[in-house]
Amino acid sequence: MHYTRASCWLIAVDTDTHPCVFALGDTPLTIGRAPESTVIVPVATVSRRHLRIKCDGERVVVHDAQSANGTFINGRRITAPHPLDDEDLISLGADGPLFQFLARHWLCGGRRDEG
């Protein structure tokens, strides 16, 4: 699927992550323990710079930042940049903090665009 940047959101499923809703835009979103991360996750199994999410044209792509415990999409470890689909689950490590990628129209209860 292709999404407009304004319609893409990352939702923190775990309550230790604040804020818990992130709009994806032109600036890449970084997740990790480091204070300079866009999303700071204060969990020992999360790397200082764990992953980066950026809009690449009409796709939203996850890049693992050579994290120690890996980045998983829907339970599978990624080893290369990975495009996200609506409702994908992103885990920091096999059993680590969990995020979900959603499109705005899905959050609002509207019909998903399959085009």
Backbone bond lengths (Angstrom), bond angles and torsions (degrees), N, CA, C in turn:
res aa  C-N    CA-C-N  psi(-1)  N-CA   C-N-CA  omega(-1)  CA-C   N-CA-C  phi
1 M - - - 1.439 - - 1.514 110.36 -
2 H 1.312 115.83 153.43 1.453 121.56 175.87 1.518 108.70 -112.47
3 Y 1.333 116.26 139.32 1.452 121.44 -176.63 1.518 109.38 -128.20
4 T 1.324 116.20 150.77 1.450 119.04 169.41 1.516 106.83 -82.71
5 R 1.316 117.13 149.37 1.459 120.45 -177.57 1.520 112.19 -56.41
6 A 1.320 117.20 -39.02 1.462 120.95 -176.46 1.517 112.55 -68.05
7 S 1.331 118.19 -15.54 1.458 119.73 -176.27 1.522 112.79 -98.67
8 C 1.324 118.87 5.51 1.459 121.37 -173.65 1.524 111.62 -105.59
9 W 1.312 114.75 135.33 1.457 121.34 -177.93 1.521 110.07 -135.11
10 L 1.319 115.89 150.07 1.456 122.85 171.52 1.517 106.35 -117.58
11 I 1.320 116.81 127.02 1.459 122.67 -177.13 1.523 108.58 -112.32
12 A 1.332 116.77 126.10 1.467 120.34 175.27 1.520 108.05 -80.32
13 V 1.308 115.93 121.59 1.460 121.25 179.88 1.527 109.98 -81.07
14 D 1.334 116.78 -32.05 1.464 121.51 -179.75 1.522 110.36 -83.69
15 T 1.321 116.91 141.06 1.458 120.97 -174.36 1.523 113.90 -77.83
16 D 1.336 119.42 -11.57 1.467 121.35 -179.79 1.523 112.89 -78.20
17 T 1.320 118.36 -7.72 1.455 122.53 -176.93 1.526 109.67 -98.57
18 H 1.333 115.42 126.26 1.467 120.07 -179.76 1.516 109.51 -133.67
19 P 1.324 120.40 140.78 1.460 122.75 -10.51 1.523 110.52 -64.71
20 C 1.306 117.10 174.33 1.468 118.73 -174.66 1.527 113.66 -104.47
21 V 1.336 118.34 -7.60 1.467 121.61 178.01 1.521 107.93 -127.31
22 F 1.326 116.48 131.14 1.455 121.49 -175.80 1.520 109.57 -129.31
23 A 1.329 116.94 123.11 1.458 121.34 174.59 1.519 107.53 -83.03
24 L 1.322 117.24 133.62 1.455 121.60 178.97 1.519 109.10 -93.37
25 G 1.321 116.16 133.52 1.458 120.77 -178.27 1.512 111.44 -139.74
26 D 1.331 115.88 -148.62 1.458 121.06 -176.82 1.525 113.54 -68.84
27 T 1.332 116.86 -30.38 1.457 120.91 -178.58 1.523 109.93 -86.43
28 P 1.335 118.22 129.26 1.469 119.46 177.37 1.531 110.97 -58.29
29 L 1.307 115.43 144.43 1.454 122.20 178.14 1.525 107.06 -99.02
30 T 1.327 117.21 128.42 1.463 120.92 178.69 1.520 109.31 -110.84
31 I 1.314 115.77 142.83 1.461 121.94 -179.30 1.524 108.27 -127.18
32 G 1.342 115.74 132.48 1.456 120.82 177.90 1.521 111.19 172.82
33 R 1.325 116.10 -174.91 1.466 121.48 177.93 1.527 112.66 -81.66
34 A 1.330 118.08 -20.65 1.461 122.26 -175.42 1.529 110.92 -62.17
35 P 1.345 116.70 139.81 1.469 120.22 -179.30 1.524 113.72 -61.10
36 E 1.326 117.78 -24.06 1.464 120.16 180.00 1.534 113.01 -84.37
37 S 1.330 118.06 -1.03 1.472 121.39 177.31 1.514 109.94 -66.73
38 T 1.326 116.13 146.71 1.464 120.75 173.66 1.515 109.78 -62.69
39 V 1.323 116.09 -43.08 1.463 123.50 178.26 1.525 107.06 -117.86
40 I 1.312 115.75 112.65 1.471 120.50 -179.74 1.524 108.61 -94.32
41 V 1.329 115.26 123.93 1.467 121.66 179.54 1.526 107.11 -116.66
42 P 1.338 117.57 104.21 1.459 121.51 -175.02 1.532 113.82 -82.02
43 V 1.327 115.28 62.66 1.464 121.60 -178.28 1.524 107.74 -126.26
44 A 1.325 117.32 131.79 1.472 122.18 -174.34 1.525 113.54 -58.49
45 T 1.319 119.02 -31.01 1.463 121.25 -177.93 1.534 113.12 -81.10
46 V 1.328 116.59 -5.36 1.462 121.69 177.85 1.523 107.98 -92.17
47 S 1.332 117.18 132.64 1.465 121.29 179.20 1.522 110.44 -70.57
48 R 1.341 115.68 159.05 1.467 120.01 178.12 1.530 110.30 -56.77
49 R 1.297 116.43 -43.61 1.473 122.75 174.34 1.521 106.58 -123.27
50 H 1.309 116.46 91.01 1.464 120.58 -170.55 1.531 112.57 -85.17
51 L 1.327 117.19 -49.87 1.457 119.61 -178.83 1.518 111.31 -154.47
52 R 1.325 113.80 167.70 1.463 121.83 177.93 1.522 107.09 -134.08
53 I 1.331 115.72 138.73 1.461 121.39 176.43 1.519 106.99 -121.34
54 K 1.321 116.44 129.25 1.460 119.04 179.47 1.512 110.81 -142.44
55 C 1.320 114.07 154.32 1.453 120.79 174.45 1.513 107.05 -81.87
56 D 1.310 116.23 125.67 1.462 122.45 -179.20 1.527 106.90 -120.55
57 G 1.313 115.85 89.77 1.455 119.47 -173.09 1.512 108.97 70.40
58 E 1.325 117.04 -120.44 1.458 121.19 179.39 1.523 112.58 -98.89
59 R 1.307 117.83 6.94 1.467 122.30 179.65 1.516 109.89 -110.29
60 V 1.311 116.27 155.72 1.457 122.32 171.11 1.521 105.68 -110.41
61 V 1.348 116.15 125.79 1.458 121.24 -170.50 1.529 110.65 -122.94
62 V 1.336 116.05 136.69 1.466 123.00 175.44 1.522 108.24 -98.19
63 H 1.333 115.67 133.84 1.468 122.89 175.97 1.526 107.23 -121.91
64 D 1.321 117.62 118.46 1.460 120.20 173.08 1.528 107.50 -71.34
65 A 1.329 117.21 135.46 1.472 121.76 -177.15 1.526 110.73 -96.37
66 Q 1.329 116.95 45.72 1.462 123.37 -178.00 1.525 110.96 54.88
67 S 1.335 114.86 43.86 1.456 121.03 -179.74 1.528 110.70 -67.98
68 A 1.322 115.89 151.52 1.464 121.01 -178.17 1.530 112.16 -65.41
69 N 1.332 117.60 -39.74 1.466 121.04 -174.68 1.526 113.77 -104.34
70 G 1.316 117.49 3.38 1.456 121.57 174.34 1.514 114.93 81.22
71 T 1.326 113.68 165.22 1.455 122.95 175.25 1.516 107.05 -118.15
72 F 1.318 116.46 134.39 1.458 122.23 -176.30 1.526 109.74 -121.04
73 I 1.324 116.64 135.39 1.455 123.06 174.44 1.518 107.30 -113.68
74 N 1.315 116.11 117.81 1.478 121.36 -178.58 1.525 111.40 52.19
75 G 1.340 116.25 40.24 1.461 121.48 175.63 1.515 116.17 86.39
76 R 1.343 118.20 -3.06 1.475 121.21 -179.15 1.517 109.75 -112.19
77 R 1.323 115.13 130.20 1.463 120.15 179.29 1.529 110.26 -68.01
78 I 1.336 115.88 135.30 1.462 118.94 177.86 1.525 109.32 -98.79
79 T 1.316 115.90 144.79 1.471 121.34 179.46 1.524 111.35 -122.55
80 A 1.334 115.78 0.65 1.462 122.22 179.29 1.528 107.13 -147.26
81 P 1.339 117.60 165.80 1.472 118.85 176.04 1.524 110.08 -51.83
82 H 1.346 115.21 137.47 1.459 120.39 -173.01 1.528 110.40 -129.52
83 P 1.347 118.62 119.57 1.467 120.25 177.09 1.530 110.84 -70.13
84 L 1.315 115.88 143.02 1.460 120.91 -179.27 1.514 111.47 -95.00
85 D 1.323 114.96 146.78 1.458 122.79 172.32 1.521 107.74 -115.18
86 D 1.328 115.62 156.97 1.456 121.57 179.77 1.529 110.43 -51.08
87 E 1.317 115.75 132.18 1.465 125.06 177.40 1.523 114.35 77.25
88 D 1.334 119.42 7.44 1.463 120.33 175.71 1.527 110.16 -60.75
89 L 1.333 115.21 143.99 1.454 122.08 175.50 1.522 108.99 -102.88
90 I 1.328 116.61 131.31 1.461 123.18 -179.15 1.521 107.26 -114.84
91 S 1.328 116.58 122.51 1.458 121.48 -179.71 1.524 109.84 -116.12
92 L 1.328 116.27 134.81 1.464 122.12 176.74 1.517 107.39 -90.61
93 G 1.324 116.67 92.76 1.460 122.39 -170.58 1.518 108.37 91.30
94 A 1.315 116.73 164.70 1.469 121.31 -176.37 1.524 112.44 -59.53
95 D 1.325 117.28 -38.80 1.467 121.53 -178.84 1.522 111.32 -123.68
96 G 1.321 116.47 24.00 1.460 120.86 -174.20 1.516 113.90 -85.02
97 P 1.334 115.77 -170.17 1.463 121.49 179.06 1.522 111.31 -54.47
98 L 1.316 115.38 145.08 1.454 122.30 -171.28 1.525 111.40 -117.89
99 F 1.333 115.51 139.23 1.463 123.54 175.49 1.518 107.87 -128.79
100 Q 1.336 115.99 156.02 1.459 120.03 174.52 1.521 109.20 -127.18
101 F 1.330 116.01 136.89 1.449 122.93 176.36 1.521 108.46 -92.24
102 L 1.340 116.44 128.21 1.460 121.22 178.89 1.515 110.35 -136.84
103 A 1.318 115.36 153.37 1.457 121.56 172.93 1.527 108.14 -94.65
104 R 1.335 117.44 146.24 1.464 121.73 -174.31 1.522 112.13 -56.59
105 H 1.319 118.67 -42.85 1.462 119.69 -177.81 1.522 111.40 -62.50
106 W 1.330 116.61 -28.20 1.467 120.52 176.55 1.519 109.90 -73.90
107 L 1.336 118.01 -40.23 1.461 121.69 176.98 1.524 111.14 -60.21
108 C 1.325 116.26 -36.30 1.457 121.14 -176.69 1.528 112.64 -85.50
109 G 1.305 116.73 1.82 1.460 120.35 177.49 1.519 113.86 83.70
110 G 1.329 117.39 10.26 1.462 120.66 -179.42 1.514 111.96 -80.80
111 R 1.317 115.83 -179.75 1.456 121.58 179.78 1.526 110.53 -79.13
112 R 1.316 116.96 137.71 1.456 120.55 177.86 1.511 109.63 -75.38
113 D 1.346 115.48 142.28 1.453 121.83 177.85 1.518 108.25 -91.23
114 E 1.291 117.50 113.01 1.465 121.63 -178.35 1.521 112.47 -85.26
115 G 1.341 119.34 1.27 1.465 122.35 -177.57 1.441 111.83 -85.91
